[in-house]
Amino acid sequence: RGITPSRMLNRGDYKKFIDLCLSQLNFSPDGQLLEPVMVFGHCRLVTNGAEVFSGNNQPIIGDNSIGLHNGIVSNEESLWERFSDIARKSHVDSEVIFRLLERQISAGDSLQVALKKTFDVIEGSASIAFMRNDMDMLALATNTGSLYVTRAEESGFFVFASEQFFLSEFLKKNTFNLKT
């Protein structure tokens, strides 16, 4: 059974997981990170695919990629039928977006072309973040206009959200030298 994000963040097993992840980071003697760090977080409204199966939760992890999706793909079933050469591994509508992106990139399309082709065939709403292990970039895309970003140029800190409210709440609770 799903739990609220605040309850999850206070669980002992989650805190142990975070401590383990933080212990693997490399810091300079003055406390500065020596390597870039990427953290993905997402709270999912269950639209399809039971949340008790981890493959139905986000991030969606593909063969060479990781992605987050806020929205709903309303033609998911027809896309799985149309693109029968891609393997479905879960029952969440978000998966089809990232499998289509992987398919297009594997066929030789640039990330930009793959995003365009994928957004051309999906119906519904999608605000996504997408990374591949063979590309040194993070792609953000939306067909709703709902993407918000903030950054601190000096530190390289960058945060994004698909809802302005959540970004604002995060920034209220965390103080950074940020420029939006």
Secondary structure by P-SEA (a helix, b strand, c coil): ccccaaaaaacaaaaaaaaaaaaaccccccccccbbbbbbbbbbccccccccccccccccccccccccccccccaaaaaaaaaccccccccccaaaaaaaaaaaaaacccaaaaaaaaaacccccccbbbbbccccbbbbbbccccccccccccccbbbbbccaaaaaaaaaaccccccc
